[in-house]
């Protein structure tokens, strides 16, 4: 026995930015963005922080679970855009919630939520926990180069959370990595050490080779969906729902075709949110749960990919 997802939650910044808003200062248009990405709007933080969105999403998940922070045995957070280099986002969330349990961060870029589920699975397998909170919170607009239309149109901010409890809903899970920073990366601060050889200060913005990321994403997501479905004892065509990382609508469509997943089974939120890195999957899952369209006994798969490269997928029989 491993775990079941017993509650979900999410939080989005109040400000919504449309494609027409971006066209005011970028050489782009609504048609150009929608055609290439499927994105129409995205939520952009103004006074919200990575931590504040994480705490809001966590509280929403705990409310659904009818649990208090004192019930938690572990908090795992995922982010690439924390408010601090240290302490961890998980420690900040733990303190804000008033929980009293271990707390740790994972940085696996857009696959972070799947990595966190895999880590949690290990804690359940060892009998170390009964209730685990997983929160993925991202402010990608903080590291977006707003002068570059190729990337500026893609990203948004948000947080998603789940509460895990002992159960057998999880039927299979896998994570992977293929070390290559070049296609998708954001430099860290250079610092002011007097012994640094290179005194130039890097711009800490996202840099992306879209074609390379597209090829990796389609091949990896489709293969991972097939693998976790087979390990769970079903075929991809038997899935009732698929919640994939929301990077680009063309990636979602191509991956679905490649593995034989019916498009109508995919949960799509990218048109409203853009790419929110590791927060995409738990936010989309929360939308699906709260819509009442995910029922007990149905099969649902999660899959993602991210800079690193990283990848991950999981298959649940929902309970």
Residue pairs with C-beta under 8 A, 6 or more apart in sequence:
1 124
1 166
1 167
1 168
2 121
2 124
2 125
2 166
2 167
2 168
2 170
3 120
3 121
3 124
3 132
3 164
3 165
3 166
3 167
3 169
3 170
4 164
4 165
4 166
4 167
4 168
4 169
4 170
4 316
4 319
5 162
5 163
5 164
5 169
5 285
5 316
6 65
6 163
6 164
6 165
6 167
7 61
7 62
7 63
7 64
7 65
7 67
7 162
7 163
8 61
8 64
8 160
8 161
8 162
8 163
8 282
8 285
8 286
8 289
8 290
9 56
9 57
9 58
9 59
9 60
9 61
9 62
9 63
9 64
9 160
9 161
9 162
9 286
10 57
10 60
10 158
10 159
10 160
10 161
10 279
10 282
10 283
10 286
10 287
11 53
11 54
11 56
11 57
11 60
11 158
11 159
11 160
12 43
12 53
12 157
12 158
12 159
12 273
12 283
13 43
13 44
13 45
13 46
13 48
13 53
13 157
13 158
14 43
14 46
14 48
15 43
15 44
15 45
15 46
16 41
16 42
16 43
16 44
17 41
17 42
17 43
17 44
17 156
18 30
18 40
18 41
19 28
19 29
19 30
19 33
19 34
19 39
19 40
19 41
19 153
20 30
22 28
22 33
22 149
22 152
22 153
23 29
23 30
25 146
26 146
26 147
26 149
26 152
26 153
27 149
28 149
28 153
30 40
33 39
33 40
33 153
34 40
36 248
36 250
37 153
37 154
37 248
37 249
37 250
37 270
38 248
38 249
38 250
38 252
38 268
38 270
38 271
39 153
39 154
39 249
39 270
39 271
39 274
39 275
40 271
40 272
41 271
41 272
41 273
41 274
42 141
42 155
42 156
42 157
42 272
42 273
42 274
43 156
43 157
43 158
43 273
43 274
44 141
44 156
44 157
45 53
45 139
45 141
45 142
45 157
48 139
48 157
49 83
49 139
50 79
50 81
50 82
50 83
50 89
50 137
50 138
50 139
50 159
51 82
51 83
51 89
51 92
51 93
51 96
51 137
53 137
53 139
53 157
53 158
53 159
54 77
54 79
54 89
54 92
54 93
54 135
54 137
54 159
54 161
55 93
55 96
55 97
56 159
57 135
57 137
57 159
57 160
57 161
57 282
58 93
58 97
58 133
58 135
58 161
59 97
60 161
60 286
61 133
61 161
61 162
61 163
61 286
62 68
62 69
62 97
62 133
62 163
64 163
65 131
65 163
65 165
67 131
67 163
69 94
69 97
69 98
69 99
69 100
70 98
70 99
70 100
71 131
72 97
72 99
72 101
72 131
72 132
72 133
73 101
73 102
73 123
73 128
73 129
73 130
73 131
73 132
74 101
74 102
74 103
74 120
74 123
74 128
74 129
74 132
74 133
75 90
75 93
75 94
75 97
75 99
75 101
75 102
75 103
75 104
75 132
75 133
75 134
75 135
76 90
76 103
76 104
76 105
76 106
76 116
76 119
76 120
76 132
76 133
76 134
76 135
77 88
77 89
77 90
77 93
77 103
77 104
77 105
77 106
77 116
77 134
77 135
77 136
77 137
78 105
78 106
78 107
78 108
78 112
78 113
78 115
78 116
78 134
78 135
78 136
78 137
78 278
79 89
79 105
79 107
79 112
79 136
79 137
79 138
79 277
79 278
80 107
80 109
80 112
80 138
80 140
80 143
80 186
80 277
80 278
80 307
81 138
81 139
81 140
81 142
81 143
81 277
82 88
82 89
82 105
83 89
83 92
84 92
88 103
88 104
88 105
89 105
89 135
89 137
90 103
90 104
90 105
90 135
91 103
93 99
93 103
93 133
93 135
94 100
94 101
94 103
99 133
106 112
106 115
106 116
106 119
108 114
108 115
108 175
108 177
108 278
108 306
108 308
108 310
108 312
109 184
109 277
109 278
109 306
109 307
109 308
109 310
110 245
110 247
110 275
110 277
110 278
110 280
110 304
110 305
110 306
110 307
110 310
111 175
111 245
111 278
111 304
111 305
111 306
111 308
111 310
111 311
111 312
112 136
112 277
112 278
112 306
112 310
113 134
113 136
113 160
113 278
113 279
113 281
113 282
113 302
113 304
113 312
114 173
114 175
114 281
114 302
114 303
114 304
114 311
114 312
114 313
114 314
115 175
115 310
115 312
116 134
116 136
117 134
117 164
117 170
117 173
117 302
117 312
117 314
118 173
118 174
118 175
118 312
118 314
120 129
120 132
120 134
120 164
121 170
121 173
123 129
123 132
124 132
124 164
124 166
130 165
130 166
131 163
131 164
131 165
132 163
132 164
132 165
133 161
133 162
133 163
133 164
134 161
134 162
134 163
134 164
134 282
135 159
135 160
135 161
135 282
136 159
136 160
136 161
136 277
136 278
136 279
136 281
136 282
137 158
137 159
137 160
137 279
138 157
138 158
138 159
138 276
138 277
138 278
138 279
139 157
140 155
140 156
140 157
140 206
140 275
140 276
140 277
141 155
141 156
141 157
142 157
143 186
143 204
143 205
143 206
144 151
144 152
144 155
144 205
144 206
145 151
145 152
145 203
145 205
145 206
146 152
148 205
150 208
150 210
151 205
151 206
151 207
151 208
153 274
154 247
154 248
154 274
154 275
155 206
155 274
155 275
155 276
155 277
156 273
156 274
156 275
156 276
157 276
158 273
158 276
158 279
158 283
159 279
159 283
160 279
160 280
160 281
160 282
160 283
160 284
160 285
160 286
161 282
161 286
162 282
162 285
167 319
168 317
168 319
169 316
169 317
169 318
169 319
170 314
170 315
170 316
171 231
171 232
171 233
171 315
171 316
171 317
172 227
172 228
172 229
172 231
172 232
172 314
172 315
173 228
173 312
173 313
173 314
173 315
174 224
174 227
174 228
174 231
174 312
174 313
174 314
175 310
175 311
175 312
176 220
176 224
176 310
176 311
176 312
177 308
177 309
177 310
177 311
178 216
178 308
178 309
178 311
179 308
179 309
180 308
180 309
181 307
181 308
182 209
182 212
183 208
183 209
183 212
183 213
183 216
183 307
183 309
184 206
184 207
184 208
184 209
184 213
184 306
184 307
184 308
184 309
185 206
185 207
185 307
186 204
186 205
186 206
186 207
187 202
187 203
187 204
188 202
188 204
189 201
189 202
189 204
190 196
190 198
190 199
190 200
190 201
190 202
213 247
214 248
214 250
214 251
214 254
216 305
216 309
217 245
217 247
217 248
217 251
217 255
217 305
218 251
218 254
218 255
218 258
219 258
220 305
220 309
220 311
221 244
221 245
221 251
221 255
221 259
221 303
221 304
221 305
221 311
221 313
222 255
222 256
222 258
222 259
223 259
224 303
224 311
224 312
224 313
225 236
225 239
225 242
225 255
225 259
225 261
225 301
225 303
225 313
226 236
226 259
227 313
228 301
228 303
228 313
228 314
228 315
229 235
229 236
229 238
229 239
229 299
229 301
229 315
231 315
232 299
232 315
232 317
234 299
234 315
235 260
236 259
236 260
236 261
236 301
237 260
237 261
237 262
238 299
239 261
239 265
239 299
239 300
239 301
239 315
240 265
240 294
240 298
240 299
240 300
241 265
241 266
241 267
241 288
241 293
241 294
241 298
241 299
241 300
241 301
242 256
242 261
242 265
242 266
242 267
242 300
242 301
242 302
242 303
243 266
243 267
243 281
243 284
243 285
243 288
243 300
243 301
243 302
243 303
244 252
244 255
244 266
244 267
244 281
244 284
244 302
244 303
244 304
245 275
245 280
245 281
245 303
245 304
245 305
245 306
246 252
246 268
246 269
246 270
246 273
246 274
246 275
246 276
246 280
246 281
246 284
247 270
247 275
247 280
247 305
248 270
248 275
249 268
249 270
249 271
252 266
252 268
252 270
253 263
255 261
255 303
256 262
256 263
256 266
267 284
267 285
267 287
267 288
268 284
269 280
269 283
269 284
269 287
270 280
273 280
273 283
276 283
277 306
278 304
278 306
280 304
281 302
281 304
285 302
288 294
288 300
294 300
294 318
295 318
296 318
296 319
297 317
297 318
297 319
298 317
298 318
299 315
299 316
299 317
299 318
300 315
300 316
300 318
301 313
301 314
301 315
301 316
302 312
302 313
302 314
302 315
302 316
303 311
303 312
303 313
303 314
304 311
304 312
304 313
305 311
305 312
